[in-house]
Amino acid sequence: MDKEHDSIPMVDLQAELNLLRTPILEMITEVLDSGSYIMGEKGEKLEKLVAQYVNASYGVGVANGTDALQYALQLSLRALNIGDGDEVITTPFTFFATGEAIAQVGAKPVFVDIDEETYNLDPNKIEEAITEKTKAIIVVHLYGKAARMEEIMDIAKLNNLRVIEDACQAIGTEYNGERVGSIGDIGCFSFFPSKNLGALGDAGFITTNQKDTYQKLSMLRNHGSEEKYHHSSIGMNSRLDEIQAAILLVKLYYLDIFLHKRKEVAKKYTENLSDLLKKPSIPAGREHTFHQYCIELDKRDDLSEVLKKNGVASAIYYPVPLHLQKAFAYLNYRKGDFPIAENIAGKILALPIFPMLSYQQQDHIISVINTFMLSNG
Ligand SMILES: *Cc1c(COP(=O)(O)O)cnc(C)c1O
């Protein structure tokens, strides 16, 4: 093994932190000196700036991305007088939290297969899954690539469904000139450390263009309270704290530069990796912010082993689609129900991608993969 590359991780948070250490420490010191640690000035500023960034009218900071999804659902369901047995349509090919949030609010996840191009909900298959009980659709902009929002919004309008965007992996992604999270009724974001905009702990965010939704969300994450010690509804304690907000303000400032770097890394992979693999496509009018760069190949597990031997990390997002997860066994789905999601789960492999990935590191990764493909394509 080549010593100089003895370990290339999926993401190098330390490299990013080293670059931003001074401004982050200065911002944290400001919070320490302010004496205000929850619901203060930094959080308020972050709510304004992230909403602006996403091109949404309102933003609400919450404790994590999963809570963001839960509140979005609670509101959507309440607003539509949802009771037990309400159904929410979503993709089986996503991080567990998307389906988990649906179950957590007492609704039933209904999965619809994905299309091979976007890895997101196939709009052609949504209508057959709609019943009288369907109240909302959660689209997931997986890996940083937008779902087919135009078609999905049309279906939602026709059937009076709310659309919640799980944009946890896709902050900044544009779709026909709009940013994801501002297209549906509610946008949900995660600022988990490894996300494209990451805190140094847990944090999440909700965006909306609807004033009443915004007001309800602000109360919900703060014990259903608008005015201290006056509670108009049962809420939760799920706030984004001042230290995380301060860190995120620094990182937000660099977000466009970092997203640009990700796109450059992706471009180099696409231009140089063997054409024997399936690489991510970017259709016209679309964009990809590459939270993950994923390739598809039959000998995925063999390649992953070879990469590991050569000091390169790789990962599978996600090996088991949600309908085959043990936690969702009660929904009675079977293997074969969503063949496209299942097939892709067996072939997908994510490669290291992060703003500070060096040319040398990337050359090494590409050469290991292309050598493998020469004898295994
Ligand atoms: C990360 C992620 C979440 C959950 O966010 P947390 O902040 O970890 O709770 C939900 N959905 C998707 C698609 C994600 O990638």
The ligand as a MOL file (V3000), in Angstrom:
LIG
                    3D

  0  0  0     0  0            999 V3000
M  V30 BEGIN CTAB
M  V30 COUNTS 15 15 0 0 0
M  V30 BEGIN ATOM
M  V30 1 C -29.5200 13.0220 8.1620 0
M  V30 2 C -30.8490 12.7450 7.6220 0
M  V30 3 C -32.0100 12.8230 8.4070 0
M  V30 4 C -31.9950 13.0090 9.9040 0
M  V30 5 O -31.3170 14.1140 10.3620 0
M  V30 6 P -30.7540 14.1200 11.8790 0
M  V30 7 O -30.2840 15.5230 12.0620 0
M  V30 8 O -29.6610 13.1270 11.9410 0
M  V30 9 O -31.8900 13.7870 12.7840 0
M  V30 10 C -33.2310 12.6210 7.7890 0
M  V30 11 N -33.3270 12.3520 6.4730 0
M  V30 12 C -32.2240 12.2500 5.6900 0
M  V30 13 C -32.4070 11.9560 4.2340 0
M  V30 14 C -30.9690 12.4320 6.2320 0
M  V30 15 O -29.8920 12.3100 5.4520 0
M  V30 END ATOM
M  V30 BEGIN BOND
M  V30 1 1 1 2
M  V30 2 1 2 3
M  V30 3 2 2 14
M  V30 4 1 3 4
M  V30 5 2 3 10
M  V30 6 1 4 5
M  V30 7 1 5 6
M  V30 8 2 6 7
M  V30 9 1 6 8
M  V30 10 1 6 9
M  V30 11 1 10 11
M  V30 12 2 11 12
M  V30 13 1 12 13
M  V30 14 1 12 14
M  V30 15 1 14 15
M  V30 END BOND
M  V30 END CTAB
M  END
